[in-house]
Amino acid sequence: MLTVLRHRIYRHLFAAQVLSLIGTGLTTVALGLLAYDLAGADAGAVLGTALAIKMIAYVGVSQFAGVLTGYLPRRTLLVGLDLARAAFVLVLPFVTEIWQVYALVFAFQSMSALFTPTFQGTIPDILPDERAYTNALSLSRLAYDLESLFSPLLAGLLLTVISFHWLFLGTVFGFLASAALVVSVALPVAKAATGGRFVDKLTRGIRVYLATPRLRGLLALSFAASSGGAMVIVNTVVVVRADLGGTNDDVALLFAAYGLGSMAVAILLSRLLDRVPARTVMLTGASAMAGLLVIAGTGLGWLGSVILWALLGAAASAIGTPGGLLLRRSSDADSRPAVFAAQFALSHACWLVTYPAAGWLGATIGLGPTFLVMAAGAAASVAVALVFWPASDPVEIEHVHQALVHGSLHVHDDHHRHEHEGWEGPEPHRHPHRHQPIRHRHALVIDDHHAIWPTGTAGG
């Protein structure tokens, strides 16, 4: 798995990702302390609102990432977003009102909503080999899990010698270092389309995503992952303190078990996905998630809860880690930035549903019934995925194109074999031309020539 780090560009980008994650983790801890400083006993409500603002920014702003890559070089965009996040964090220690916290959180998370899908969409272009990209996905998952485990620990150690306001400064340095690493490499130019109406470009990723059967399945499984993840994030402290009679240290231990389970599966998947289809791995993880949530609803003792949380983390990793492979297979260089942005938005829309559901249901009907409700949601997600994403899912699909006349920008490939009069100019060029009916086989993605998935094929 670590062999992918021999690739210089990826190595620098991965280091930038790690520094960015550490910066975000420190910001989360410092923001909680700032909220308590401003709101006292109402800090929980402030943080809950900030979390909702984060999800709204992720869902609403991320679609613009696919558009911006058509106008700005990726490196310029990523560096600019790192610097913008550093600037917003630098202002946080000086706020005096809660509404100012909300405004800065929205601005900061909006920058993250643009940065993350742009970053994720760059990796498959610099790692065209699928095995290398699979290893990169596993490393990325490890980075997220390690950040969730060690950022609170690092923050705790720093808080023994400095005030929490200085954590924001550490975050700034993290983003600046991330920007420096991105500057140090040359990134491939995104081929996102710049023509057409703005609305078409803004919604392109969503349209490609929802027209692709395996990605509709991915969306359903993302809801299963968020059903379990929301219960862990929102209600672990309630399980430990109210049901098990534990302490804050015990809360950290359960979160650690969840993270370790996730990391273990991420490491295994770097090899397992060479032999087992991503669909099988993800459906197994989602089915396990539903079953584990049912078990959690029965109320376990301390040891059982530790084991269960580790298994929940393993299931979440089995669902989430292979997702990048599906996005890569379902997009080309032209649509990839928009498709990754669509996944970022749609997956966080799932969390926007499950976060409040986990909290509100837990407070009104109790944890046991809430676990069962979320288990039902995960199970329904598996059923929907099975309908949308059939087992036969070849990359190359034989299909037929009917005769067509259009004047879109094009190069001469299997879809464009026609004569010229000499005035059309160098490729890519634009002129009215006719497509003859054609039957052929190739790796199929939704684009201008394949607006609808062929019927009678996998996922059709």
Secondary structure, 3 states (H helix, E strand, C coil): CHHHHHCHHHHHHHHHHHHHHHHHHHHHHHHHHHHHHHHHHHHHHHHHHHHHHHHHHHHHHCHHHHHHCCCCCHHHHHHHHHHHHHHHHHHHHHCCCHHHHHHHHHHHHHHHHHHHHHHHHHHHHHCCCHHHHHHHHHHHHHHHHHHHHHHHHHHHHHHCCCCCHHHHHHHHHHHHHHHHHHHCCCCCCCCCCCCCCHHHHHHHHHHHHHHCHHHHHHHHHHHHHHHHHHHHHHHHHHHHHHHCCCCHHHHHHHHHHHHHHHHHHHHHHHHHCCCCCHHHHHHHHHHHHHHHHHHHCCCCCHHHHHHHHHHHHHHHHHHHCCHHHHHHHCCCCCCHHHHHHHHHHHHHHHHHHHHHHHHHHHHHCCHHHHHHHHHHHHHHHHHHHHHHCCCCCCCEEEEEECCEEECCEECCCCCCCCCCCCCCCCCCEECCEEECCEEEEEECCCECCECCCCCCCCCC
